[in-house]
């Protein structure tokens, strides 16, 4: 992933006997998947709007004809 530019790793060596955990940055990955996330959110909003419209649509009334 580092070679593709999707993440960056920062090594943190403090002493010759050990080190602190590495720091990772996923900014490249986030930038790469942002268009897909936006598309998914748009589709989700459209689906919710369609469902809301379906629920609010007028329902048929029961008419009793007692002739």
HUFENRA-V759456 format. One record per residue. N is the residue number from 1. RES is the residue in three letters. OMEGA is omega in whole degrees, 0 to 359 (none if undefined). BURIAL is + if it has 9 or more other ideal C-beta (glycine too) atoms within 8 Angstrom, else -. Layout:
n:N res:RES omega:OMEGA burial:BURIAL
n:N res:RES omega:OMEGA burial:BURIAL
This chain:
n:1 res:UNK omega:178 burial:-
n:2 res:UNK omega:181 burial:-
n:3 res:UNK omega:180 burial:-
n:4 res:UNK omega:180 burial:-
n:5 res:UNK omega:181 burial:-
n:6 res:UNK omega:178 burial:+
n:7 res:UNK omega:176 burial:+
n:8 res:UNK omega:180 burial:-
n:9 res:UNK omega:177 burial:+
n:10 res:UNK omega:178 burial:-
n:11 res:UNK omega:181 burial:-
n:12 res:UNK omega:177 burial:+
n:13 res:UNK omega:182 burial:-
n:14 res:UNK omega:180 burial:-
n:15 res:UNK omega:178 burial:-
n:16 res:UNK omega:181 burial:-
n:17 res:UNK omega:182 burial:-
n:18 res:UNK omega:180 burial:-
n:19 res:UNK omega:177 burial:-
n:20 res:UNK omega:180 burial:-
n:21 res:UNK omega:179 burial:-
n:22 res:UNK omega:174 burial:-
n:23 res:UNK omega:180 burial:-
n:24 res:UNK omega:176 burial:-
n:25 res:UNK omega:181 burial:+
n:26 res:UNK omega:182 burial:-
n:27 res:UNK omega:178 burial:-
n:28 res:UNK omega:179 burial:+
n:29 res:UNK omega:179 burial:+
n:30 res:UNK omega:179 burial:-
n:31 res:UNK omega:182 burial:-
n:32 res:UNK omega:184 burial:-
n:33 res:UNK omega:182 burial:-
n:34 res:UNK omega:179 burial:-
n:35 res:UNK omega:179 burial:-
n:36 res:UNK omega:179 burial:-
n:37 res:UNK omega:179 burial:-
n:38 res:UNK omega:178 burial:-
n:39 res:UNK omega:180 burial:-
n:40 res:UNK omega:180 burial:-
n:41 res:UNK omega:178 burial:-
n:42 res:UNK omega:179 burial:-
n:43 res:UNK omega:180 burial:-
n:44 res:UNK omega:179 burial:-
n:45 res:UNK omega:178 burial:-
n:46 res:UNK omega:179 burial:-
n:47 res:UNK omega:179 burial:-
n:48 res:UNK omega:180 burial:-
n:49 res:UNK omega:179 burial:-
n:50 res:UNK omega:179 burial:-
n:51 res:UNK omega:179 burial:-
n:52 res:UNK omega:179 burial:-
n:53 res:UNK omega:179 burial:-
n:54 res:UNK omega:181 burial:-
n:55 res:UNK omega:182 burial:-
n:56 res:UNK omega:182 burial:-
n:57 res:UNK omega:182 burial:-
n:58 res:UNK omega:180 burial:-
n:59 res:UNK omega:180 burial:-
n:60 res:UNK omega:180 burial:-
n:61 res:UNK omega:177 burial:-
n:62 res:UNK omega:180 burial:-
n:63 res:UNK omega:179 burial:-
n:64 res:UNK omega:180 burial:-
n:65 res:UNK omega:182 burial:-
n:66 res:UNK omega:179 burial:-
n:67 res:UNK omega:none burial:-
